[in-house]
Amino acid sequence: MKKNLLTIGDISKKTGCSIKSLRYYDSIGLLKPIYVDPNTNYRYYNFEQTKIVEIIQLCIFLDIPLKDVKELTIKDDNTMDYSNLIEYGRKITKEKIIKLQNNLTFLDTLKKEVERINSYDNNEEKSFHIDEKYYYVLPLFEDEMNDNYYKILDTLFTKALNENILLKHDYGIIMNIKDDDINKFVAVEVDKKYCNLENVIKVDSGNFLCKKTNEFNLTKIYEMFSNIMCSEKTIIITSCYSYDFSSPYFEAKCSL
C-alpha cells in the first residue's frame, strides 16, 4: 500500500510546507492523506497531492481563508474540485495586481514630489508648474497651525475613511485669497473622480512660487508672498517630507 507514496516528511520537503501545517490541513478535511498506516499512524500522500499543497499555499499567500478554500474545493459527494478555487484565486490575484500597480503609481508620484522639493535649498525660492489638484476640505478659522488644525486634519481622514474616499499623499492648508479676503481650509488631496463631492475644491494647474518655512503662523506665511501683486491667489502649505527637525517643516506654494 505504501509503495510509490510520499511520507509527510517527503511532501513537506518537496513543497516547503511544514509538517505541522500538513497535519492541520488533514484535521480540517482539506488535504487528507491517501493512506494512514494503522500501526504507526504515519500519513502517506501521492505525488499529485504536491500540486494541491502548492495551490493551498498560494491561497494563503493571497489571504484566502482556509475555510473558503475548503468550501470552494470540497463538493457534496466529498470529492475535490479545484477549478472553482483556481478561478477564485485568479480573481484575487488580478485584484492584488491592480492594488500593487496603484501603490507603485503612488510611490512614483511621491518620489517625484520629494525630488522636486529637494531640488532647491531652504533659503531659496523657486517657481514650479503644479498640476491641478483636488482637495477634500474643512474650513479653518485659526491663524496658527496649532492643535485644532491637527484635530480637523484627523477628522478629515476619519470622514474620508467612513465615506470610502481614497486619499492621495498631499495634505495641509489651502488659503484662497481674493482682494485680501482670506478663506482657509484644512485639506487632504483626493483623486479627480471625487471632484463633485460637496467638500472638494479644485486648485487649478499653473506656476507656483515655492518657499520652505518652519513658520506655523498663517498670517506670516501669507506675508511671505506680499510681493505677488495679484487680486486672487492661492497659497498651499504642505509637508516638506523632512525628518530633520533643524530644517523647515513645510513648503508654501503661492500661485503666480
N, C-alpha and C positions, 0 to 999 in steps of 0.2 A: 504493500500500500504506500509506503514511504518512498518508493523508487521514483527518481526524477522530480521529487518535490523539494522545496526550499524550506529550511528551518526559519524560524522567526529571526534568528541572527543573520542568516543569509539575505533575507529580504530587506532587513534593516541596512545592511552594508550596501546593497545594490541601489537602494532608493534614498539613503540618507535619513530615513525616518526612524526615530528612536523606537526601541523595543517597547518602552512604556506607552508610546502613542499607538503602536500596533495593537497592543493588548486592550487599550481603551476603545479603539475602533471595533474590535471584536465584541467588547462588553455592551456597546450600544447598537450592535447589529449592523454596523456599516460595512465592515470588512471581516467576514467570517473565514477562518482558515478552511482549507479543503479537507484537512484531516487533523484530528486530535488524538494522539496516542493515549489509549485508555490506561496504560500502565504508568506513564510518566507525565501525562497532561501536556506534553510538548505540542506546540502548534506547527502545522506544515501548510505551505502555500504552493500554488503552481506558478510558473514563470509569468503567465498572463496577468496575474494579480499585481505584478510590479507596476504595470501601467495604471491600474486602479489606484494604487498608493500615490503615484505621481499626480493623478488628477485630484485626489483629495488634498495633497499638499498645495497644489495650485489654487484650489478653492480657499484654503486657509490664507494663502498669500493675498487673495482677492477679498479677504474679510467676509467670505460667505460662511455663515454659521453652520456647524456640522449638522444641526437639526434640519436645516434647509437642504443640505447635501443628501441627507437620508431620505427626506420627503420627495426629492427630485429623482432619486435613483431606484428606490425600492418600490416595486409595483405590488398590487394587491395579491398576486399569486406568489409573492416573496422572491420573485426573480429580479435581477438587476438590469436597469435600463439607463445607460449613461448618456444617451443622446440629449435628453432634456437638460441634464446637468451641463453638458458641453455647450449647448446653446445659451443657457443662462450665464455660464462663465464667459462666453464671447461677449454677451451684452454688458456684463460688468467690466470686462477688460476695455471695451470701447469707451465706456463712461470714464474709466480711470485715465485713458489716453487723453480724452478731452480736458479733464481736470489738470493733468500734468502739463499739457500744452498751454493752458491758461496760466498755470503757475510760472512756466518758462517765460511767457509774454510779460507777466508781472515783473519778474526778476530783470528781464532785459530793459523794460521801461525804467525801473528803479535804478539800474546800473547807469543808464544814460543821464538820469537826473542827478545822481551823485557826481558823475564825471563833470557835468555842467557846473554844478555848484563849486566843485574843487578846481575849476579852471581859472578862478580869479582869487586874489588874496583878500584877507579880511578887511584891509584898509582901502580896497579898491571899490569902484562901482563899474558895472558893465551892463551893456544892453544885450538882451536876448529876444529872439522871437519865441513866443509861447503859444502853443496850440490852444484852441478853445477847450474849455473845461466846464464841467457841470458839478455843482456842489449842493449837497443836502445840508440845509442850514437851519439854525435857530437864532433869533435876534439876541444881541449882546448890548447891554446898557452900561457896562463898566468902561472905565478908561484905563484899566490895568489888566494884564493877563494874570489874574490872581486865581484864588481857589474857586471862585464862582465860574470862571472860564473853564476850568478843568471839570467842574461838575456838569456844566452844559455839554461839554465835549463827551463826557461819559453818557449823558442822556441821549445824545445823538447816535452814538454807537449802539446803545441798547435799542432805541427806536428802529434803527436800520436793521438790526438783527431780528426784531419782532415782525418787521414788515418784509422780511426776506429781500432786503436791498443789499446787493453786493458792493462793498466799498473798495475804492482804489487806494493808492498809497498816500495821497496828499491830504493833509488836514491842517487847520489853523484858524486864521481870522481873515475875513474879507471886509474891506472898508470901501463902500461906494460913496463917492463924493460928487455932489452937484451944487455949484455956487456956494461952496463952503458948508453945505448941509451934509452931515456925515451919517450914514447908516451903517451900523456894524453888525456882523454876523459871525457866529462860530460855525465853521464849515468843515465838512468831510467830502472828499471827491467821490463821485459816482460815475457810472457809465452813462453815455448819452441816452441809452434806452429808457432811463428814468427821468428824462427831461420834462415830461408832462406832469410830474408829481407837484403837488402844491408847494412843498417846501424846498424845491430845487431851483437854483438860479444858475444862469449861464454867464461865464466870463468869456468874452469874445477873444479870438486869437489876435495877436498883434505883438508889437515890440514893447518890452517892459524894461525899465531901468532897475537893476538889481543891486542891492546892498546887503551886507551881512551886519547883524547887530545883536547885542545882548540886552537891548532895551526892552523892558516889559511895559512901558507906558505908551499907550496908543497915540496920544497927542504928540509926544515927542517923535514917534515913528512917522506920523503924518507930516510933521515939520521937516523931517529929513528930505522930503520931496517938494518943499515950498518953491523951489526954483522951476518946477514944471508948471508952466502957466497955462493950464487947461481948466475950463469951467467944469468939465466932467472927467473924472479919472477913477481908476480902481486900484486899490492897494491890497495885495495878497501877502499875508505873513504866515510862513510855514517853517517847519523844522529844517535845520541845516544838515541833519544826519551826522552830527558830530558828537562823539563821546568824550572829547577833550574839553573839560569844563572851564579851561582857561580861554577857550575860543568862543566866538559868538554862538548863541543858541539858535538864532533864527535867520531866515533870509526874507527880506522885504522886497516886493516887486511892485513897481508903480507903472501903470500904463502910460504910454507916450502918445 
